[in-house]
């Protein structure tokens, strides 16, 4: 029986069809993410960034289909945890829950093992975190004007606490001293909770913590809130004036929380991550959960977060120079 000879073009087409059929039965490569994600919080548990990360995690896990683990790596301002993320692979599995402290680190630290704007990629602005000026209920002042007069009458005698040297809470106090021409004692701690404990015990006279950290003590009446540190009133405490309104025009210390990834993250991975974070933050139950701990969800694009970092860094550099604050 004679052999049937196929035209070369038909032979090539047959081989292509056979290859396509073979490829179609191979398991499809799974899209990102294929394993658990890790969000590094560069502070001890309990602060605003930590609370935001822990509230965000379940929603991200639901939308991405992978566990989301929170890891606290505190120390040296926010630089230890930040360095861990900056040196991690740019694969989307290691992320940073950054904050205003990162902008301060860039201004106050002499030598960092990373350059924040070069080595970290903004993903999304997560939230605004208003600071609040609080005093123990026993301190005989009821507003900012009375507090300024009280401090001026006792130069160098009153103290304010912070979660550490170079934090936004510390610099909020420095700015207060600078604008009121007063002198106080700064007492740094290894976290906001320890400082608040001493404030409640009247071993400190005032503090400028995040509302998220102080809210429960204000609600219980053990601390008196005099004003928020932001330029505008916060929707979280609309009846509380700003420091600028209450007797210190031009005062502003705004807090924010943002998600960052190592530089070099693939655009498609970044897009997937951004969509998941944005959708989680716009969920009403999530927004209310953040409100309960003093955090206002304000999801905004990466460009907004980048501009916020740059503006804050410049502003803090000016204050550090004018106050002659020692670089670390």
C-alpha positions in Angstrom: 0.0 0.0 0.0 1.6 3.3 -1.0 2.5 5.8 1.8 0.5 9.0 1.8 2.8 12.1 1.7 1.4 15.2 3.4 2.4 18.6 2.3 5.1 20.1 4.6 2.9 23.0 5.7 0.2 20.5 6.7 2.8 18.5 8.6 4.0 21.6 10.5 0.4 22.5 11.3 -0.3 19.1 12.7 2.8 19.3 14.9 1.7 22.7 16.2 -1.8 21.4 17.0 -0.4 18.4 18.8 1.9 20.6 20.9 -1.0 23.0 21.7 -3.1 20.0 22.9 -0.2 18.7 25.0 0.3 22.2 26.6 -3.4 22.5 27.4 -3.4 19.5 29.6 -0.5 20.8 31.7 -1.4 22.3 35.1 -1.8 26.1 34.8 0.8 28.2 36.6 -0.9 29.8 39.6 -1.1 33.6 39.7 0.4 35.6 42.6 0.2 34.9 45.5 1.1 31.3 45.8 2.2 31.3 49.5 1.6 33.4 52.7 2.3 37.1 52.8 4.2 38.8 55.6 3.5 42.3 56.8 6.4 43.7 58.9 5.4 46.3 61.5 8.5 48.2 62.6 7.1 48.8 66.1 6.1 46.7 69.1 2.5 45.5 69.2 -0.2 47.9 70.2 0.4 51.0 68.1 -1.6 52.5 65.3 0.5 50.8 62.5 0.2 47.4 64.3 -3.5 47.8 64.8 -4.1 48.7 61.2 -2.0 45.8 59.9 -3.9 43.3 62.1 -7.3 44.6 61.1 -6.3 44.6 57.4 -4.9 41.1 57.4 -8.2 39.1 57.4 -9.6 41.1 54.5 -6.4 40.7 52.5 -6.4 36.9 53.2 -10.0 36.6 52.0 -9.3 38.5 48.8 -5.8 37.0 48.0 -6.5 33.5 49.1 -3.4 33.2 51.2 -2.6 33.7 54.9 -1.3 37.1 55.9 1.1 37.1 58.9 2.0 40.1 61.0 5.6 40.4 62.2 6.7 43.0 64.7 10.3 44.1 64.3 10.8 47.1 66.5 13.9 49.2 67.2 16.0 52.2 66.1 12.9 54.3 65.3 11.4 52.3 62.5 14.6 51.4 60.8 15.2 47.8 61.9 11.9 46.5 60.5 12.1 48.8 57.5 15.6 47.5 56.7 14.3 43.9 56.7 11.7 44.7 54.1 14.1 46.9 52.0 16.5 43.9 51.7 13.8 41.3 51.0 13.1 39.8 47.6 10.8 42.0 45.5 8.2 39.3 45.1 5.3 40.8 47.0 5.5 38.3 49.9 7.2 40.7 52.3 5.6 44.1 52.9 6.0 47.1 55.3 3.3 48.8 57.2 5.1 52.1 57.2 4.2 55.4 58.9 5.3 59.0 59.4 8.2 57.6 61.5 9.8 56.5 58.2 9.9 60.0 57.0 11.5 61.1 60.3 14.1 58.3 60.1 15.2 59.6 56.7 15.7 63.0 58.3 17.2 62.1 61.7 19.3 59.0 61.2 22.9 59.5 60.1 23.4 56.1 58.5 20.6 53.9 57.4 21.2 50.5 55.7 18.7 51.7 53.0 17.4 54.8 51.3 13.7 54.8 51.9 12.7 56.5 48.6 15.1 54.4 46.6 14.6 51.0 48.1 10.9 50.9 49.0 7.9 51.1 46.6 4.7 52.8 47.8 1.7 50.5 47.4 -1.2 52.5 48.9 -1.9 55.1 51.6 -3.9 53.2 54.2 -5.0 55.7 56.8 -4.7 59.0 58.6 -3.8 58.8 62.2 -4.4 62.0 64.1 -2.2 62.8 67.0 -3.7 64.2 70.2 -2.3 66.4 73.0 -3.3 64.8 76.3 -2.6 65.5 79.9 -3.5 63.6 83.1 -6.9 64.6 84.4 -5.1 65.9 87.6 -3.1 68.5 85.7 -4.9 71.9 86.4 -5.3 72.9 82.7 -8.4 72.6 80.6 -7.3 73.9 77.2 -4.2 74.7 75.1 -3.9 78.3 76.2 -3.9 77.4 79.8 -1.3 74.6 79.2 1.0 77.1 77.4 0.8 79.5 80.4 1.3 76.6 82.8 4.5 75.4 81.0 5.9 79.0 80.6 5.5 79.5 84.4 7.6 76.3 85.0 10.6 76.4 82.6 12.4 73.1 82.4 10.2 71.5 85.0 7.5 69.7 83.0 8.0 66.6 81.0 6.5 64.9 78.0 6.9 61.3 76.9 7.2 59.6 73.6 7.6 56.0 72.1 11.2 56.8 71.4 13.8 59.4 70.3 13.0 60.7 66.8 9.4 59.5 66.6 6.7 61.8 65.4 5.4 61.9 69.1 8.8 63.2 70.2 9.0 65.8 67.4 5.5 66.9 68.1 6.8 67.9 71.6 9.9 69.6 70.0 7.6 71.6 67.7 5.4 72.6 70.7 8.5 73.9 72.5 9.7 75.7 69.4 6.5 77.5 68.7 5.7 78.4 72.4 9.4 79.3 73.3 9.2 77.0 76.3 11.6 74.4 77.7 10.4 70.9 78.7 12.0 67.5 79.4 11.6 64.8 76.8 11.4 61.3 78.2 11.7 58.6 75.5 10.3 55.1 76.0 10.4 51.8 74.1 6.8 52.1 73.0 3.7 54.3 73.4 2.1 52.0 76.0 4.9 52.4 78.5 4.9 56.2 78.1 1.1 56.3 78.5 1.4 54.2 81.7 3.7 56.8 83.2 1.4 59.6 82.0 -1.6 58.0 83.7 0.6 57.7 86.8 1.4 61.4 86.7 5.1 60.7 86.2 4.8 62.7 83.0 2.9 65.9 82.4 1.8 65.6 78.8 2.1 63.6 75.6 1.3 63.9 71.9 0.4 60.3 71.1 -1.7 58.9 68.2 -5.4 59.1 69.0 -5.4 55.3 68.4 -3.1 54.8 71.4 -4.8 57.2 73.8 -8.4 56.9 72.9 -9.5 54.4 75.5 -7.8 56.5 78.3 -9.5 59.6 77.1 -12.9 57.9 77.0 -12.4 56.6 80.5 -11.7 60.1 81.7 -8.2 59.3 83.0 -6.6 61.5 80.4 -7.8 64.9 79.2 -7.6 65.6 75.4 -6.9 69.2 74.7 -6.5 69.2 70.9 -5.6 67.2 67.8 -2.2 67.8 66.2 -3.5 67.8 62.6 -4.1 70.8 60.4 -7.9 70.1 60.3 -10.3 68.6 62.8 -10.5 64.8 62.7 -13.8 63.1 61.7 -13.0 60.7 64.5 -13.2 63.4 67.2 -15.0 66.3 65.5 -15.6 68.3 68.7 -11.9 68.4 69.6 -10.2 71.5 68.2 -6.8 71.5 66.4 -3.8 72.9 68.2 -3.8 75.7 65.6 -7.4 76.6 66.5 -6.8 76.3 70.2 -4.0 78.8 70.7 -1.0 77.7 68.6 -1.6 79.0 65.0 0.3 77.0 62.3 0.9 73.9 64.5 0.6 70.7 62.5 1.9 67.1 63.0 -0.1 64.8 60.8 0.2 61.0 61.2 -0.3 58.5 58.4 0.0 54.8 57.7 1.0 53.3 54.3 1.9 50.0 52.8 5.2 49.6 51.1 7.0 46.8 49.2 10.6 46.3 48.2 11.5 48.2 45.0 11.3 46.2 41.8 7.9 44.5 42.5 6.3 43.3 39.2 3.6 45.7 38.0 1.0 43.0 37.8 1.7 41.9 41.4 1.6 45.5 42.5 -1.8 46.0 40.8 -3.3 42.9 42.4 -2.0 43.9 45.8 -3.3 47.5 45.4 -6.8 46.3 44.4 -7.0 43.9 47.4 -5.9 46.6 49.9 -8.2 49.2 48.4 -11.2 46.9 48.5 -10.5 45.8 52.1 -10.2 49.4 53.3 -13.5 50.4 51.6 -15.4 47.6 53.3 -17.7 49.3 55.8 -17.1 46.8 58.6 -13.3 47.3 58.2 -13.7 51.1 58.3 -15.7 50.9 61.5 -13.2 48.6 63.1 -10.4 51.1 62.4 -12.6 54.0 63.7 -13.0 52.1 67.0 -9.2 52.1 67.5 -8.8 55.8 66.4 -7.7 55.3 62.8 -9.4 56.8 59.8 -9.2 54.7 56.6 -8.2 57.0 53.7 -7.1 54.8 50.9 -5.2 56.8 48.3 -2.9 55.9 45.3 0.8 55.2 45.6 1.6 58.7 44.1 -0.2 60.3 47.1 1.8 58.2 49.6 5.1 59.0 47.8 4.3 62.7 48.0 3.4 62.5 51.6 6.8 60.8 52.5 8.7 63.5 50.5 6.9 66.4 52.1 7.2 65.1 55.6 10.9 64.3 55.2 11.6 67.9 54.2 9.5 69.4 57.0 11.2 67.3 59.7 14.6 68.1 58.3 13.8 71.8 58.8 12.6 71.3 62.4 15.6 69.0 63.3 18.0 71.7 62.0 16.3 74.6 63.8 16.0 72.7 67.1 19.6 71.4 66.7 18.3 67.9 67.4 21.2 65.4 67.5 21.3 63.0 64.6 21.4 59.3 65.5 
